[in-house]
Amino acid sequence: MENLLEKIIKEEKSEELGRLDAINIVNSLFSELLERERDVLTRRFGLKGDKSETLEKIGGLHKLTRERVRQIEAASIRKIKKLESLEGYISDLKQAVHKLLAEHGGLIRRDYLLDILTVIALELNSEKSGQAGDDKIRESYKNHFNFLISKLMGDDLELVNSNDRFTPSFKFKNNEVTHLEELADDLLNKVEGLKKTLNTEELLEILKKLDTYNKHQEKLQNKIEGLDIEPVFKSQVFPDKAALINGNKVLYSLMQAVKNLEQNRYGEWGIADWQEIKPKTVNDKIYLILKHEGKPLHFTEIANKINDIKFDKKKANAATVHNELILDGRYVLISRGTYGLKEWQK
């Protein structure tokens, strides 16, 4: 597949990119279904960009029991799998997924794979690039890709559901990933022991110095075939340098897949429940803003930056931010309404 995937990414031709357009593929397949079957699958898998709906909710809309909705869902998927046209619709996507999975070491976080495919379908497609900033459209594409991969490509792939080591991730069926599990364990233990956030370059360097990396280095390198997808990683979806990701696909993919290892909004890595990774309070957010700005800010500026960066769906109120700055000893008043970090004075 120069292969198809690399050719599509390099040439960015709409007609070729369309062969990986999950929405078009699903719409073509769904044309073979009855209206109720289409509606059940659309709602169950969030194909309009919404969250997936429960069997109970869908049953209430159609005046059916939960069990009957479940039966319709299962029967509709079986119906699609029996279509003679199925392979023709999904063959290019299947090749692309297999190539991406191989290039990323045989295991790839589900959301990470869906992001890559969505960028290819939207941002590299001149006819659709204007839709790339619409969150609902992006979510719809991700959900369509997820449906196609998880429900129609199960003969070759399996979903590693969230376990002790990995977040939900795809891998080749029957392929061993014990070397990745060992590496994941050592990496997580190392980060926990350091007790500080790391940028991607630092984390990659730490990973490459682990004994388990040296032990499995040949196996990890054998997975790399040199697929150049740097244009994909230039999307704002990915917080790191495109060349860095593209040159370390296997290790970066592992970092993405390791359970409890997460990135914050600034692209820093750490343990998922650390305050600097997932700030829960306004105070946590204030600290992160000042730390990364590296200079004193007026409390209204801090509130605006918290809202702009969108740590979560909670909106920061300037008065609340000011109150936290006054009460917490980590912050010092520089001038009227302007605060900095006390640690800067050391």
C-alpha positions in Angstrom: 0.0 0.0 0.0 2.6 2.9 -1.1 1.0 2.4 -1.2 -2.6 3.6 -1.1 -2.5 5.4 2.2 0.8 7.2 1.6 -0.4 8.2 -1.9 -3.6 9.6 -0.6 -1.8 11.6 2.1 0.8 13.0 -0.3 -1.5 13.8 -3.2 -4.6 14.9 -1.2 -6.9 14.2 -4.1 -10.6 14.5 -3.1 -11.7 11.5 -5.2 -9.0 9.3 -3.6 -9.6 10.6 -0.1 -13.2 9.8 -0.6 -12.4 6.1 -0.6 -11.6 6.6 3.1 -14.7 8.7 3.9 -16.4 6.8 6.6 -19.7 8.7 6.3 -20.0 7.9 2.6 -19.2 4.3 3.2 -21.7 3.9 6.0 -24.4 5.7 4.0 -23.9 3.4 1.1 -24.1 0.3 3.3 -27.1 1.6 5.2 -29.0 2.1 1.9 -29.6 -1.7 2.1 -31.3 -1.4 5.4 -34.9 -0.7 6.4 -35.6 2.8 7.9 -36.0 1.4 11.4 -32.8 -0.6 11.2 -30.9 2.5 10.0 -32.3 4.6 12.9 -31.4 2.0 15.5 -27.8 1.8 14.3 -27.4 5.5 13.9 -28.6 6.2 17.5 -26.7 3.3 19.0 -23.3 4.4 17.5 -23.8 8.2 17.6 -23.5 8.5 13.9 -25.0 12.0 13.9 -22.1 13.2 16.1 -24.1 12.7 19.3 -23.4 10.3 22.2 -24.6 6.7 21.7 -28.1 6.2 23.0 -29.2 3.4 25.3 -31.4 0.5 24.2 -34.0 1.8 26.6 -34.1 5.2 25.1 -34.3 3.9 21.5 -37.0 1.4 22.6 -39.1 4.2 24.0 -38.9 6.1 20.7 -39.9 3.1 18.6 -42.3 1.6 21.3 -40.1 -1.5 21.5 -38.5 -3.4 24.4 -34.8 -3.1 25.1 -34.3 -6.7 24.1 -36.1 -6.1 20.8 -33.9 -3.1 20.0 -30.8 -5.2 20.8 -32.1 -7.9 18.4 -32.6 -5.3 15.6 -29.1 -3.9 16.2 -27.5 -7.4 16.0 -29.6 -8.5 13.0 -28.9 -5.2 11.1 -25.1 -5.7 11.5 -25.4 -9.3 10.3 -27.4 -8.1 7.3 -24.6 -5.7 6.4 -21.9 -8.3 6.8 -23.7 -10.6 4.3 -23.8 -7.9 1.6 -21.9 -8.9 -1.5 -20.9 -5.2 -1.9 -19.4 -5.0 1.6 -15.8 -5.8 0.7 -15.8 -3.3 -2.1 -16.9 -0.5 0.2 -14.5 -1.2 3.1 -11.4 -2.7 1.4 -9.5 0.5 1.1 -10.3 1.5 4.7 -9.3 -2.0 5.9 -5.9 -1.6 4.1 -5.4 1.8 5.7 -6.2 0.6 9.2 -3.9 -2.5 8.8 -1.1 -0.3 7.5 -1.5 2.2 10.4 -1.7 -0.5 13.0 1.4 -2.2 11.7 3.3 1.1 11.6 2.3 1.8 15.2 3.7 -1.5 16.6 0.6 -3.7 16.3 -1.4 -1.8 19.0 -3.0 1.6 18.7 -5.3 3.5 21.1 -8.8 3.5 19.6 -9.3 7.3 19.9 -5.8 7.9 18.5 -6.5 5.8 15.4 -9.9 7.5 15.0 -8.3 10.9 15.2 -5.8 10.0 12.5 -8.5 8.7 10.2 -10.7 11.7 10.8 -7.9 14.1 10.0 -7.3 12.2 6.7 -11.0 12.3 5.8 -11.6 15.9 6.7 -8.5 18.1 6.9 -6.6 16.6 3.9 -9.7 16.7 1.8 -10.1 20.1 0.0 -13.8 19.6 -0.4 -14.3 19.0 3.3 -11.6 21.0 5.0 -14.0 23.8 5.8 -15.9 21.4 8.1 -12.8 20.3 10.0 -13.4 22.8 12.8 -16.9 21.7 13.5 -16.7 19.5 16.7 -20.0 17.7 15.9 -18.8 16.8 12.4 -15.5 15.6 13.7 -17.3 13.5 16.3 -19.6 12.1 13.7 -16.6 11.0 11.5 -14.9 9.4 14.5 -18.1 7.5 15.4 -18.5 6.3 11.8 -15.0 5.0 11.7 -15.4 3.3 15.0 -18.6 1.6 13.8 -16.8 0.3 10.6 -13.7 -0.9 12.3 -15.2 -2.4 15.5 -18.3 -4.0 13.9 -17.3 -4.9 10.3 -13.6 -5.7 10.6 -13.7 -8.1 13.5 -12.3 -11.0 11.5 -8.8 -9.4 11.6 -8.9 -7.0 14.5 -9.9 -7.1 18.1 -10.5 -4.4 20.6 -8.4 -4.6 23.8 -10.9 -3.1 26.2 -9.7 -0.9 29.0 -7.6 -3.2 31.2 -4.8 -2.8 33.8 -2.3 -1.7 31.2 -4.1 -0.1 28.2 -7.0 2.2 27.4 -9.4 0.7 24.7 -7.0 -0.1 21.8 -7.1 -2.0 18.5 -4.7 -4.8 17.8 -4.3 -7.6 15.2 -6.3 -10.7 16.3 -4.1 -13.4 17.8 -1.0 -11.1 17.8 1.0 -11.1 21.1 1.7 -7.8 22.6 3.5 -9.0 25.8 6.6 -6.9 24.9 4.4 -3.8 24.8 2.8 -4.7 28.1 6.2 -5.0 29.8 7.3 -1.7 28.3 4.0 -0.1 29.5 4.5 -1.3 33.0 8.1 0.0 33.3 7.2 3.4 31.7 4.3 4.0 34.0 6.4 3.1 37.1 9.2 5.4 36.0 6.8 8.3 35.5 5.1 7.7 38.9 8.6 7.7 40.5 9.7 11.0 38.9 6.6 12.8 40.3 6.8 15.5 37.7 5.3 16.3 34.3 7.4 15.7 31.2 7.3 17.0 27.6 7.2 14.4 24.8 10.9 14.6 24.0 11.7 13.9 27.7 9.3 11.0 27.9 10.6 9.4 24.7 14.2 9.7 26.0 13.2 8.1 29.3 11.4 5.3 27.4 14.5 4.6 25.2 16.6 4.2 28.4 14.4 1.6 30.0 15.8 -2.0 30.2 12.7 -3.4 28.7 13.1 -1.1 25.6 16.7 -2.5 25.1 15.4 -6.0 25.6 12.7 -5.6 23.0 14.3 -3.0 20.7 14.7 -5.3 17.7 11.1 -6.4 17.9 9.9 -2.8 18.1 12.1 -1.7 15.2 10.9 -4.6 13.0 7.4 -3.1 13.1 8.6 0.1 11.5 8.1 0.2 7.7 8.7 3.9 7.2 5.2 5.2 6.3 5.4 9.0 6.1 2.2 10.5 7.6 3.8 13.7 8.9 1.1 15.8 7.1 -1.6 14.1 9.3 0.2 15.0 12.5 0.4 18.7 11.6 -3.2 18.9 12.5 -4.1 20.8 15.7 -5.7 17.6 16.9 -2.2 16.4 17.8 -0.4 18.6 20.4 3.1 17.6 19.5 5.5 18.3 16.7 4.6 16.4 13.6 8.1 15.3 12.8 8.6 14.0 16.3 5.4 11.9 16.2 6.1 10.6 12.7 9.7 9.6 13.6 8.6 7.7 16.7 5.3 6.2 15.7 5.6 3.0 17.7 6.8 4.5 21.0 4.4 7.5 20.7 1.5 5.2 20.0 2.5 3.1 23.1 2.6 6.3 25.2 -0.9 7.1 23.9 -2.2 3.7 24.8 -0.8 3.3 28.3 -3.6 3.4 30.9 -3.3 6.3 33.4 -0.6 8.0 31.4 -2.2 11.2 29.9 -1.3 14.6 28.4 -2.6 17.9 29.6 -3.7 20.8 27.4 -0.1 21.9 27.1 1.1 18.5 25.8 2.8 17.5 29.0 2.7 13.9 30.2 2.0 12.6 33.6 -0.3 10.3 35.7 -3.9 10.9 34.8 -5.0 12.0 38.3 -2.3 14.5 38.8 -3.5 18.1 39.2 -1.2 19.3 36.5 -2.6 16.7 34.0 -6.3 16.9 34.8 -6.9 20.1 36.8 -10.2 19.8 38.7 -10.4 23.1 40.6 -10.2 26.7 39.5 -7.0 26.9 41.7 -5.4 24.0 39.7 -6.2 25.8 36.5 -4.8 29.2 37.7 -1.5 27.5 38.6 -1.2 25.9 35.2 -2.0 29.1 33.3 0.6 31.1 35.3 3.2 28.3 35.1 3.0 28.1 31.3 2.6 31.9 30.7 5.8 32.4 32.7 4.9 35.9 33.7 2.4 37.7 36.0 -1.1 38.2 34.7 -4.2 40.2 35.7 -6.9 38.0 37.3 -9.3 38.8 34.4 -6.6 37.6 31.9 -6.2 34.4 33.9 -10.0 33.8 33.8 -10.1 34.4 30.1 -7.2 32.1 29.4 -8.8 29.3 31.5 -12.0 29.7 29.4 -10.0 29.8 26.1 -8.0 26.7 26.8 -11.1 24.7 27.9 -9.6 22.3 30.5 -13.2 21.1 30.9 -16.8 22.4 30.3 -16.8 24.6 33.4 -16.5 28.3 32.8 -14.2 30.3 35.1 -15.6 33.5 36.7 -13.1 36.4 37.1 -14.3 37.1 40.7 -13.8 33.5 41.7 -10.3 33.5 40.1 -9.4 36.7 42.0 -10.6 35.2 45.3 -8.4 32.1 44.8 -5.4 34.2 44.0 -5.9 36.2 47.2 -6.3 33.2 49.5 -3.6 30.8 48.2 -0.1 31.3 49.3 1.3 30.0 46.0 0.4 33.3 44.4 1.8 36.8 45.1 0.4 40.2 44.2 2.7 42.0 41.8 0.6 45.1 41.1 -3.1 46.0 41.3 -5.0 42.9 40.2 -1.9 41.2 38.8 -0.5 38.1 40.3 2.5 35.8 39.8 3.8 32.5 41.3 5.6 32.7 44.6 8.0 30.0 43.3 9.4 32.6 40.8 10.9 34.5 43.7 13.2 31.7 44.7 
